[in-house]
Amino acid sequence: MTLPSPLQESLEQFEVNFEVQLEDVQRSGAAEGMFKSQVLSEFLPWGDGGCSVLATTGIVELEYAALKKSSTVFDASCRGTLELTGEERLECINRLTTQQLLDLKEGESRVAFLISRTGGVLADAIIHVLPNKILLDMDITVVDQVCDHITSYIVMEDVQTQNVTSSTHWMWCLGPTSQHISIEKGTTFTLPLEFLGIDGVAIALHPSEVVQVWGELIEQGITPIGWHALNMARVELGKPIFMIDFDSSNLPHETSLVQSRVRFDKGCYLGQEIVARMESLGQPKQRLVKLQMKTDDLPIAGAQLFEDESGMNTPIGVVTSSAISPLGGGIPCVIAMVGKKNATPGADIYMYVGSTLVAATVAELTSS
């Protein structure tokens, strides 16, 4: 069972302040009264382990605006942590990931896939390097599985692996001014831009420090945000998330994230043969793409995709994420897993929103 966030009570009691500009002239028949601070926080379940994340503090539009213009804080209770110690820790994790890690210096971070011998993605992890250990920050639902996986490939090396999720809590400060935060506790890393497409820092804290640090950030005027606003921004930017848009059944090339997660000039690593073969053969049988909607209808995750206007033939893909796009004038932004034949940019695709068949055009996900 996943431990509850140390911030659960604070987030439940967080009040949104409404600032209302009164009119100079009272309108006849207008309602009288005042807006007051209100507790409006909502939460979402995450995975099957009992974890929940903040969905919103009450006004998603204000959270999104803060994310784009200033600094925000997200309680990343959906993240788990593995700790690697021992003299050969960096060499060990380097040969178990698709990324080149041997040149990482203390305090640096990099995103990498951990894959199985058969090439399936086991985790999309952020690798953080510290003076005497390495932290693997990943989706909380796969930590135990990945810990067992890494341990099974340690034979004679001086490497120890430990699940430290219960003693390591993550908060993300996100936004264009997020690098300027000031806190007294925790370890801060630059959040790789390739992960969410948003400038930010990841803060590793002991659970006993979380409430204090969160309070310090709020006092600095940093806006707390929930998953709804963060999801809106990352889907808009075309940034897939492991266990939402893809999972362990997918190969790296199917995620459309190879450019930022895989290095083809590094030495041998587990699953390399599968990745190299896919690179040489060309397109995988399916891959993640962005859909540019032709209407303002919002398809839901799980909606099936069709290649023609009949909407009656065999589905050729599925919507994995969707959100309203403020930058797109309110037109929805969509990430979808689409079969090879129909994943070409410019191709038309159709899906049902309710009983209405709507159209979209395939586009590439951003590669940065």
SELUM-581168 format. One record per residue (C-alpha): residue number from 1; residue in one letter; x, y, z. Coordinates in Angstrom, 1 decimal. Layout:
<nodes>
NODE/NUM/A/X/Y/Z $
...
</nodes>
This chain:
<nodes>
NODE/1/M/0.0/0.0/0.0 $
NODE/2/T/1.4/3.4/-1.0 $
NODE/3/L/2.1/5.8/1.8 $
NODE/4/P/-0.1/9.0/1.8 $
NODE/5/S/1.6/12.2/1.0 $
NODE/6/P/2.9/14.2/4.0 $
NODE/7/L/1.1/17.2/2.4 $
NODE/8/Q/-2.3/15.5/2.2 $
NODE/9/E/-3.8/17.5/5.2 $
NODE/10/S/-2.2/20.8/4.1 $
NODE/11/L/-3.5/20.4/0.6 $
NODE/12/E/-7.0/19.4/1.8 $
NODE/13/Q/-7.1/22.6/3.9 $
NODE/14/F/-5.5/25.0/1.3 $
NODE/15/E/-7.8/28.0/0.6 $
NODE/16/V/-8.0/29.7/-2.7 $
NODE/17/N/-8.2/33.5/-2.3 $
NODE/18/F/-10.5/35.3/-4.7 $
NODE/19/E/-9.6/38.9/-5.5 $
NODE/20/V/-12.7/40.8/-6.8 $
NODE/21/Q/-12.6/44.2/-8.3 $
NODE/22/L/-15.8/46.0/-7.3 $
NODE/23/E/-17.5/48.3/-9.8 $
NODE/24/D/-17.6/52.0/-9.1 $
NODE/25/V/-21.3/52.2/-9.7 $
NODE/26/Q/-23.8/49.8/-8.1 $
NODE/27/R/-26.0/48.1/-10.7 $
NODE/28/S/-29.7/48.0/-9.9 $
NODE/29/G/-30.7/44.4/-9.2 $
NODE/30/A/-27.1/43.2/-8.8 $
NODE/31/A/-26.6/40.5/-6.1 $
NODE/32/E/-24.8/41.8/-3.0 $
NODE/33/G/-22.2/40.0/-1.0 $
NODE/34/M/-18.4/39.2/-0.9 $
NODE/35/F/-16.2/36.4/-2.2 $
NODE/36/K/-14.3/34.7/0.6 $
NODE/37/S/-11.4/32.3/0.7 $
NODE/38/Q/-12.6/28.7/0.0 $
NODE/39/V/-11.2/25.2/0.3 $
NODE/40/L/-11.7/23.7/-3.1 $
NODE/41/S/-9.0/21.1/-3.4 $
NODE/42/E/-9.7/17.9/-5.3 $
NODE/43/F/-7.7/14.7/-5.6 $
NODE/44/L/-7.2/11.9/-8.2 $
NODE/45/P/-6.2/8.3/-7.7 $
NODE/46/W/-2.9/7.3/-9.2 $
NODE/47/G/-2.3/3.7/-10.1 $
NODE/48/D/-3.5/0.6/-8.2 $
NODE/49/G/-1.4/1.2/-5.0 $
NODE/50/G/-3.6/3.6/-3.2 $
NODE/51/C/-1.6/6.7/-4.2 $
NODE/52/S/-3.5/10.0/-4.9 $
NODE/53/V/-2.3/13.3/-6.4 $
NODE/54/L/-3.8/16.8/-6.1 $
NODE/55/A/-6.0/17.4/-9.1 $
NODE/56/T/-6.6/21.1/-8.5 $
NODE/57/T/-6.7/23.7/-5.7 $
NODE/58/G/-9.9/24.9/-7.3 $
NODE/59/I/-9.2/27.1/-10.3 $
NODE/60/V/-7.3/25.2/-13.0 $
NODE/61/E/-7.1/28.2/-15.3 $
NODE/62/L/-5.2/30.2/-12.6 $
NODE/63/E/-2.9/27.3/-12.0 $
NODE/64/Y/-2.1/27.0/-15.7 $
NODE/65/A/-1.4/30.7/-16.0 $
NODE/66/A/1.0/30.6/-13.1 $
NODE/67/L/2.8/27.6/-14.6 $
NODE/68/K/3.3/29.5/-17.8 $
NODE/69/K/4.2/32.9/-16.3 $
NODE/70/S/5.9/32.5/-12.9 $
NODE/71/S/6.5/29.6/-10.4 $
NODE/72/T/4.4/26.8/-9.2 $
NODE/73/V/4.8/23.8/-6.9 $
NODE/74/F/3.4/20.3/-7.6 $
NODE/75/D/3.4/17.7/-4.9 $
NODE/76/A/4.9/14.7/-6.8 $
NODE/77/S/3.5/12.0/-4.5 $
NODE/78/C/3.2/9.9/-7.7 $
NODE/79/R/6.9/9.4/-7.8 $
NODE/80/G/9.0/6.7/-6.1 $
NODE/81/T/12.7/6.4/-5.6 $
NODE/82/L/15.4/3.8/-5.8 $
NODE/83/E/18.8/4.5/-4.2 $
NODE/84/L/22.0/3.0/-5.6 $
NODE/85/T/25.2/3.0/-3.5 $
NODE/86/G/28.6/1.3/-3.9 $
NODE/87/E/31.7/2.1/-5.9 $
NODE/88/E/30.3/0.7/-9.2 $
NODE/89/R/26.8/2.2/-9.0 $
NODE/90/L/27.2/4.5/-12.0 $
NODE/91/E/28.7/1.8/-14.2 $
NODE/92/C/25.9/-0.5/-13.1 $
NODE/93/I/23.0/1.8/-14.0 $
NODE/94/N/24.7/2.8/-17.2 $
NODE/95/R/24.6/-0.7/-18.5 $
NODE/96/L/21.0/-1.2/-17.5 $
NODE/97/T/19.6/2.0/-19.3 $
NODE/98/T/19.4/3.3/-22.8 $
NODE/99/Q/21.1/6.6/-21.9 $
NODE/100/Q/24.7/7.6/-21.6 $
NODE/101/L/25.3/8.2/-17.9 $
NODE/102/L/29.1/7.8/-17.4 $
NODE/103/D/29.7/11.5/-18.0 $
NODE/104/L/27.2/12.7/-15.4 $
NODE/105/K/28.6/14.9/-12.7 $
NODE/106/E/27.5/15.3/-9.1 $
NODE/107/G/24.3/17.3/-9.0 $
NODE/108/E/23.3/16.6/-12.6 $
NODE/109/S/20.2/14.7/-13.8 $
NODE/110/R/19.3/12.9/-17.0 $
NODE/111/V/16.2/11.0/-18.2 $
NODE/112/A/16.6/7.4/-19.3 $
NODE/113/F/14.7/4.2/-20.1 $
NODE/114/L/15.2/1.1/-18.1 $
NODE/115/I/14.3/-1.7/-20.5 $
NODE/116/S/14.0/-5.5/-20.2 $
NODE/117/R/16.1/-8.0/-22.1 $
NODE/118/T/13.3/-8.2/-24.7 $
NODE/119/G/13.2/-4.4/-25.1 $
NODE/120/G/10.1/-3.5/-23.2 $
NODE/121/V/10.2/-0.2/-21.2 $
NODE/122/L/10.2/-1.0/-17.5 $
NODE/123/A/10.5/2.7/-16.4 $
NODE/124/D/11.1/6.2/-17.6 $
NODE/125/A/13.4/7.3/-14.9 $
NODE/126/I/15.1/10.6/-13.9 $
NODE/127/I/18.7/9.7/-12.9 $
NODE/128/H/20.0/12.1/-10.2 $
NODE/129/V/23.7/11.9/-9.2 $
NODE/130/L/24.9/12.7/-5.7 $
NODE/131/P/28.4/12.5/-4.1 $
NODE/132/N/27.9/9.0/-2.6 $
NODE/133/K/24.7/7.7/-4.2 $
NODE/134/I/22.4/7.8/-7.2 $
NODE/135/L/18.7/8.4/-7.0 $
NODE/136/L/16.3/6.9/-9.6 $
NODE/137/D/13.1/8.9/-9.6 $
NODE/138/M/10.3/7.0/-11.4 $
NODE/139/D/6.5/6.3/-11.4 $
NODE/140/I/5.7/5.0/-7.9 $
NODE/141/T/3.8/2.0/-9.3 $
NODE/142/V/6.9/0.3/-10.7 $
NODE/143/V/9.5/0.9/-8.1 $
NODE/144/D/9.4/-2.6/-6.6 $
NODE/145/Q/9.5/-4.2/-10.0 $
NODE/146/V/12.5/-2.1/-11.1 $
NODE/147/C/14.3/-2.7/-7.8 $
NODE/148/D/14.0/-6.5/-8.3 $
NODE/149/H/15.1/-6.1/-12.0 $
NODE/150/I/18.3/-4.2/-11.1 $
NODE/151/T/19.1/-6.5/-8.3 $
NODE/152/S/18.9/-9.6/-10.5 $
NODE/153/Y/21.6/-8.2/-12.8 $
NODE/154/I/24.1/-7.4/-9.9 $
NODE/155/V/26.5/-10.2/-9.6 $
NODE/156/M/29.9/-9.3/-8.4 $
NODE/157/E/29.8/-5.5/-8.5 $
NODE/158/D/30.0/-3.3/-5.5 $
NODE/159/V/26.4/-2.0/-5.8 $
NODE/160/Q/23.6/-1.9/-3.4 $
NODE/161/T/20.0/-1.1/-4.4 $
NODE/162/Q/17.3/0.0/-1.9 $
NODE/163/N/13.7/1.2/-2.3 $
NODE/164/V/13.7/4.5/-0.4 $
NODE/165/T/10.3/5.8/-1.5 $
NODE/166/S/9.1/5.9/2.2 $
NODE/167/S/12.0/8.2/3.1 $
NODE/168/T/12.2/10.3/0.0 $
NODE/169/H/9.4/12.6/-1.1 $
NODE/170/W/9.5/14.7/-4.3 $
NODE/171/M/8.1/18.2/-5.0 $
NODE/172/W/8.5/19.9/-8.4 $
NODE/173/C/8.8/23.6/-8.7 $
NODE/174/L/7.8/24.4/-12.3 $
NODE/175/G/7.6/27.6/-14.4 $
NODE/176/P/9.9/30.2/-16.0 $
NODE/177/T/11.0/31.6/-12.6 $
NODE/178/S/11.2/28.3/-10.7 $
NODE/179/Q/15.0/28.4/-10.6 $
NODE/180/H/14.9/31.3/-8.2 $
NODE/181/I/13.2/29.5/-5.3 $
NODE/182/S/14.8/29.6/-1.8 $
NODE/183/I/14.5/26.7/0.7 $
NODE/184/E/16.4/25.7/3.7 $
NODE/185/K/16.0/21.9/3.5 $
NODE/186/G/16.1/19.2/0.8 $
NODE/187/T/18.3/18.4/-2.2 $
NODE/188/T/17.5/20.3/-5.4 $
NODE/189/F/18.1/19.1/-8.9 $
NODE/190/T/17.3/20.8/-12.3 $
NODE/191/L/14.4/18.9/-13.8 $
NODE/192/P/15.4/17.7/-17.3 $
NODE/193/L/13.5/19.8/-19.9 $
NODE/194/E/13.0/16.6/-21.9 $
NODE/195/F/10.7/15.2/-19.2 $
NODE/196/L/7.8/17.6/-19.1 $
NODE/197/G/8.9/20.3/-21.5 $
NODE/198/I/8.7/22.8/-18.7 $
NODE/199/D/11.5/24.5/-16.8 $
NODE/200/G/11.7/23.4/-13.3 $
NODE/201/V/13.5/21.9/-10.3 $
NODE/202/A/12.9/18.6/-8.5 $
NODE/203/I/13.3/18.7/-4.7 $
NODE/204/A/14.1/15.5/-2.8 $
NODE/205/L/12.9/15.7/0.8 $
NODE/206/H/12.5/13.6/3.9 $
NODE/207/P/8.8/13.3/4.7 $
NODE/208/S/9.4/15.2/7.9 $
NODE/209/E/10.6/18.2/5.9 $
NODE/210/V/7.8/18.4/3.3 $
NODE/211/V/5.3/20.5/5.2 $
NODE/212/Q/7.9/23.1/6.2 $
NODE/213/V/9.4/23.4/2.7 $
NODE/214/W/5.9/23.6/1.1 $
NODE/215/G/5.0/26.4/3.5 $
NODE/216/E/8.2/28.3/2.7 $
NODE/217/L/7.4/28.1/-1.0 $
NODE/218/I/3.8/29.3/-0.5 $
NODE/219/E/5.1/32.3/1.6 $
NODE/220/Q/7.4/33.2/-1.4 $
NODE/221/G/4.2/33.5/-3.6 $
NODE/222/I/4.7/30.3/-5.4 $
NODE/223/T/1.3/28.9/-6.6 $
NODE/224/P/0.4/25.3/-5.8 $
NODE/225/I/-0.9/23.4/-8.8 $
NODE/226/G/-2.6/20.1/-9.3 $
NODE/227/W/-2.4/17.4/-12.0 $
NODE/228/H/-5.1/19.0/-14.2 $
NODE/229/A/-3.1/22.1/-14.9 $
NODE/230/L/0.2/20.2/-15.3 $
NODE/231/N/-1.4/17.6/-17.5 $
NODE/232/M/-2.9/20.4/-19.7 $
NODE/233/A/0.6/21.9/-20.2 $
NODE/234/R/2.5/18.7/-20.9 $
NODE/235/V/-0.1/17.4/-23.3 $
NODE/236/E/-0.1/20.7/-25.1 $
NODE/237/L/3.7/20.4/-25.4 $
NODE/238/G/3.4/16.8/-26.6 $
NODE/239/K/5.2/15.2/-23.7 $
NODE/240/P/4.1/11.5/-23.1 $
NODE/241/I/4.2/10.1/-19.5 $
NODE/242/F/5.0/6.5/-18.6 $
NODE/243/M/2.1/4.5/-17.3 $
NODE/244/I/-0.3/7.0/-19.0 $
NODE/245/D/0.6/7.2/-22.6 $
NODE/246/F/2.8/4.1/-22.7 $
NODE/247/D/3.8/1.2/-20.4 $
NODE/248/S/6.0/-1.9/-20.2 $
NODE/249/S/4.2/-3.4/-23.2 $
NODE/250/N/5.8/-0.8/-25.4 $
NODE/251/L/9.3/-0.6/-27.0 $
NODE/252/P/11.3/2.6/-26.8 $
NODE/253/H/10.7/3.5/-30.5 $
NODE/254/E/6.9/3.3/-30.0 $
NODE/255/T/7.1/6.1/-27.4 $
NODE/256/S/8.5/8.7/-29.9 $
NODE/257/L/11.0/9.6/-27.1 $
NODE/258/V/14.1/7.8/-28.5 $
NODE/259/Q/15.9/11.1/-29.4 $
NODE/260/S/15.9/12.2/-25.7 $
NODE/261/R/16.2/8.8/-24.0 $
NODE/262/V/18.5/6.6/-26.2 $
NODE/263/R/22.1/7.0/-27.1 $
NODE/264/F/23.3/4.9/-30.0 $
NODE/265/D/27.0/5.8/-29.5 $
NODE/266/K/27.3/4.3/-26.0 $
NODE/267/G/28.6/0.8/-25.0 $
NODE/268/C/26.5/-2.3/-24.5 $
NODE/269/Y/23.4/-2.2/-22.3 $
NODE/270/L/20.5/-4.6/-21.6 $
NODE/271/G/18.1/-4.8/-24.5 $
NODE/272/Q/20.4/-2.9/-26.8 $
NODE/273/E/20.1/-5.5/-29.6 $
NODE/274/I/16.3/-4.9/-29.8 $
NODE/275/V/16.6/-1.1/-29.8 $
NODE/276/A/19.4/-1.2/-32.5 $
NODE/277/R/17.4/-3.6/-34.7 $
NODE/278/M/14.3/-1.3/-34.5 $
NODE/279/E/16.4/1.7/-35.3 $
NODE/280/S/17.8/0.0/-38.4 $
NODE/281/L/14.5/-1.5/-39.6 $
NODE/282/G/12.6/1.8/-39.5 $
NODE/283/Q/9.2/2.5/-38.1 $
NODE/284/P/7.8/0.3/-35.3 $
NODE/285/K/4.3/-1.2/-35.7 $
NODE/286/Q/2.8/1.7/-33.7 $
NODE/287/R/4.0/4.9/-32.1 $
NODE/288/L/2.8/7.9/-30.1 $
NODE/289/V/1.8/11.0/-32.1 $
NODE/290/K/0.0/14.3/-31.5 $
NODE/291/L/-3.4/14.8/-33.0 $
NODE/292/Q/-4.5/18.2/-34.2 $
NODE/293/M/-8.2/18.4/-33.7 $
NODE/294/K/-10.4/19.9/-36.4 $
NODE/295/T/-13.2/20.7/-33.9 $
NODE/296/D/-13.4/21.8/-30.3 $
NODE/297/D/-14.8/18.4/-29.2 $
NODE/298/L/-12.6/16.8/-26.5 $
NODE/299/P/-12.0/13.0/-26.9 $
NODE/300/I/-11.4/11.0/-23.8 $
NODE/301/A/-8.5/8.8/-23.1 $
NODE/302/G/-9.3/5.3/-24.4 $
NODE/303/A/-11.3/6.6/-27.4 $
NODE/304/Q/-10.6/4.4/-30.4 $
NODE/305/L/-9.3/5.8/-33.7 $
NODE/306/F/-10.4/5.0/-37.2 $
NODE/307/E/-8.9/5.7/-40.6 $
NODE/308/D/-12.0/6.8/-42.5 $
NODE/309/E/-15.3/8.7/-41.9 $
NODE/310/S/-17.3/5.5/-41.6 $
NODE/311/G/-16.0/4.9/-38.1 $
NODE/312/M/-16.9/1.3/-38.5 $
NODE/313/N/-13.7/-0.5/-39.5 $
NODE/314/T/-11.0/-2.0/-37.3 $
NODE/315/P/-9.6/0.6/-34.9 $
NODE/316/I/-6.1/1.8/-35.9 $
NODE/317/G/-5.2/3.4/-32.6 $
NODE/318/V/-6.3/4.9/-29.3 $
NODE/319/V/-6.3/8.2/-27.5 $
NODE/320/T/-3.9/8.1/-24.5 $
NODE/321/S/-4.2/11.7/-23.2 $
NODE/322/S/-6.3/14.7/-24.0 $
NODE/323/A/-6.7/18.3/-22.6 $
NODE/324/I/-8.0/21.7/-23.5 $
NODE/325/S/-5.3/23.8/-25.0 $
NODE/326/P/-5.4/27.5/-23.9 $
NODE/327/L/-2.5/28.2/-26.4 $
NODE/328/G/-4.5/26.6/-29.1 $
NODE/329/G/-7.5/28.8/-28.5 $
NODE/330/G/-9.4/26.2/-26.6 $
NODE/331/I/-9.1/23.5/-29.2 $
NODE/332/P/-8.2/20.2/-27.5 $
NODE/333/C/-4.6/18.8/-27.6 $
NODE/334/V/-4.4/15.0/-27.9 $
NODE/335/I/-1.7/12.3/-27.6 $
NODE/336/A/-2.5/9.0/-29.2 $
NODE/337/M/-0.9/5.6/-30.0 $
NODE/338/V/-1.4/5.0/-33.7 $
NODE/339/G/-0.6/2.1/-36.0 $
NODE/340/K/2.4/2.4/-38.4 $
NODE/341/K/0.2/2.8/-41.5 $
NODE/342/N/-1.6/5.8/-40.2 $
NODE/343/A/1.1/7.5/-38.1 $
NODE/344/T/2.4/9.7/-40.9 $
NODE/345/P/2.2/13.4/-40.3 $
NODE/346/G/-0.7/15.0/-42.2 $
NODE/347/A/-2.8/11.8/-42.2 $
NODE/348/D/-6.5/12.2/-41.2 $
NODE/349/I/-7.9/10.2/-38.3 $
NODE/350/Y/-11.4/10.0/-36.9 $
NODE/351/M/-12.8/9.2/-33.5 $
NODE/352/Y/-16.1/9.4/-31.6 $
NODE/353/V/-16.8/12.0/-29.0 $
NODE/354/G/-20.0/10.8/-27.5 $
NODE/355/S/-22.0/9.8/-30.6 $
NODE/356/T/-20.3/12.3/-32.9 $
NODE/357/L/-17.5/11.3/-35.2 $
NODE/358/V/-14.9/14.0/-35.3 $
NODE/359/A/-11.7/14.4/-37.3 $
NODE/360/A/-8.1/15.2/-36.5 $
NODE/361/T/-4.7/15.4/-38.3 $
NODE/362/V/-1.6/13.5/-37.2 $
NODE/363/A/1.4/15.5/-36.2 $
NODE/364/E/4.8/14.6/-34.6 $
NODE/365/L/5.4/14.9/-30.9 $
NODE/366/T/8.0/17.5/-29.9 $
NODE/367/S/11.4/16.0/-29.8 $
NODE/368/S/13.2/18.4/-27.4 $
</nodes>
